[in-house]
């Protein structure tokens, strides 16, 4: 049976290495953890979005990404029962990349995120296109390509904030909670 510390979080990074970095907390560890976080977002979500020719699928992946990013930012181990708040907080904190979305965050959550996740379609007459402006609220239209571009900028900003803050900052304390949980999730619970 494999030791939990040997489980890989990426092709090259093991749980044991991450736990070592978290215990060590020096500049090298900080850089490696930032690379791990960036790798997770890039390789699980972002790099695939450029190859997708479906606005619907782009938005589905974007919703996964938003909830994951916000759980890192807030230090939430999981978002069970908190998803609506995650989306609201995301759009409030990312106004520079998602102008006008703070006013529709509840609609976005229920009609886009929940519609896609639970019904495999948007609801309440919302449409996802791949042309035009980011949001046309009056027509209930979101441009998936521009949405993805804005989301990439949000991730870049998060990574830059991690690079600029020290281990004792709130952003790092929250990221560590999430990273420790990711490591713990590699263990069998049954």
Secondary structure, 3 states (H helix, E strand, C coil): CCCHHHCECCCCCEHHHHHHHHHHCCHHHHHHHHHHHHHHHHHHHHHHHCCCCCHHHHHHHHHHHHHHHHHHHHCCCCCCCCHHHHHHHHHHHCCCCCCCCCCCHHHHHHHHHHHHHHHCCCCCCCEEECCCCCEEHHHCEEEHHHHHHHHHHHHHHHHHHHHHCCCCCHHHHHHHHHHHHHHHCCCCCC
